[in-house]
Amino acid sequence: MRTWVRKAQVDTGERTGTTSEEAAEIKRLRAENAELRRANEILKAASAFFAAELDRPSKRS
């Protein structure tokens, strides 16, 4: 119950700290950041794959 009181005090500005709204925003941004990092790794791998395909000599002639 003490933690609820402290959290309410932070949310109302009576006490310093991260508000519930700020904590939720930080959590959302961290999840978005993780998703973007995963997407970036996939794109890097795809880029390397297709670059290797372009470097191979063509069998058509």
C-alpha positions as YAML, in Angstrom:
chain: A
units: angstrom
residues:
- id: 1
  name: MET
  ca: [0.00, 0.00, 0.00]
- id: 2
  name: ARG
  ca: [2.92, 2.33, 0.65]
- id: 3
  name: THR
  ca: [4.06, 1.99, -2.93]
- id: 4
  name: TRP
  ca: [0.61, 3.04, -4.16]
- id: 5
  name: VAL
  ca: [0.73, 6.12, -1.97]
- id: 6
  name: ARG
  ca: [4.23, 7.00, -3.19]
- id: 7
  name: LYS
  ca: [3.16, 6.47, -6.79]
- id: 8
  name: ALA
  ca: [0.12, 8.69, -6.29]
- id: 9
  name: GLN
  ca: [2.33, 11.37, -4.73]
- id: 10
  name: VAL
  ca: [4.71, 11.26, -7.70]
- id: 11
  name: ASP
  ca: [1.81, 11.41, -10.15]
- id: 12
  name: THR
  ca: [0.34, 14.47, -8.42]
- id: 13
  name: GLY
  ca: [3.71, 16.20, -8.17]
- id: 14
  name: GLU
  ca: [4.02, 16.06, -4.39]
- id: 15
  name: ARG
  ca: [7.09, 13.86, -4.67]
- id: 16
  name: THR
  ca: [9.92, 13.72, -7.22]
- id: 17
  name: GLY
  ca: [10.28, 10.73, -9.50]
- id: 18
  name: THR
  ca: [9.03, 9.21, -12.73]
- id: 19
  name: THR
  ca: [5.28, 9.47, -13.13]
- id: 20
  name: SER
  ca: [3.15, 6.56, -14.26]
- id: 21
  name: GLU
  ca: [2.60, 8.26, -17.60]
- id: 22
  name: GLU
  ca: [6.33, 8.78, -18.12]
- id: 23
  name: ALA
  ca: [7.06, 5.17, -17.14]
- id: 24
  name: ALA
  ca: [4.50, 3.91, -19.65]
- id: 25
  name: GLU
  ca: [6.01, 6.13, -22.37]
- id: 26
  name: ILE
  ca: [9.52, 4.88, -21.59]
- id: 27
  name: LYS
  ca: [8.30, 1.27, -21.74]
- id: 28
  name: ARG
  ca: [6.59, 1.90, -25.09]
- id: 29
  name: LEU
  ca: [9.67, 3.62, -26.53]
- id: 30
  name: ARG
  ca: [11.97, 0.80, -25.39]
- id: 31
  name: ALA
  ca: [9.73, -1.77, -27.07]
- id: 32
  name: GLU
  ca: [9.63, 0.32, -30.26]
- id: 33
  name: ASN
  ca: [13.40, 0.72, -30.15]
- id: 34
  name: ALA
  ca: [13.87, -3.05, -29.80]
- id: 35
  name: GLU
  ca: [11.54, -3.69, -32.76]
- id: 36
  name: LEU
  ca: [13.42, -1.16, -34.90]
- id: 37
  name: ARG
  ca: [16.74, -2.77, -33.99]
- id: 38
  name: ARG
  ca: [15.39, -6.19, -35.05]
- id: 39
  name: ALA
  ca: [14.11, -4.75, -38.33]
- id: 40
  name: ASN
  ca: [17.46, -3.06, -38.92]
- id: 41
  name: GLU
  ca: [19.32, -6.35, -38.43]
- id: 42
  name: ILE
  ca: [16.99, -8.08, -40.91]
- id: 43
  name: LEU
  ca: [17.57, -5.33, -43.47]
- id: 44
  name: LYS
  ca: [21.34, -5.52, -42.99]
- id: 45
  name: ALA
  ca: [21.29, -9.28, -43.55]
- id: 46
  name: ALA
  ca: [19.12, -8.91, -46.65]
- id: 47
  name: SER
  ca: [21.37, -6.18, -47.99]
- id: 48
  name: ALA
  ca: [24.46, -8.35, -47.52]
- id: 49
  name: PHE
  ca: [22.72, -11.29, -49.20]
- id: 50
  name: PHE
  ca: [21.69, -9.30, -52.27]
- id: 51
  name: ALA
  ca: [25.08, -7.57, -52.50]
- id: 52
  name: ALA
  ca: [26.74, -11.00, -52.58]
- id: 53
  name: GLU
  ca: [24.34, -12.08, -55.34]
- id: 54
  name: LEU
  ca: [25.34, -9.06, -57.44]
- id: 55
  name: ASP
  ca: [29.06, -9.81, -57.00]
- id: 56
  name: ARG
  ca: [28.76, -13.35, -58.39]
- id: 57
  name: PRO
  ca: [29.60, -13.82, -62.07]
- id: 58
  name: SER
  ca: [26.59, -14.33, -64.27]
- id: 59
  name: LYS
  ca: [26.09, -17.83, -65.76]
- id: 60
  name: ARG
  ca: [24.04, -16.45, -68.65]
- id: 61
  name: SER
  ca: [25.85, -15.67, -71.91]
...
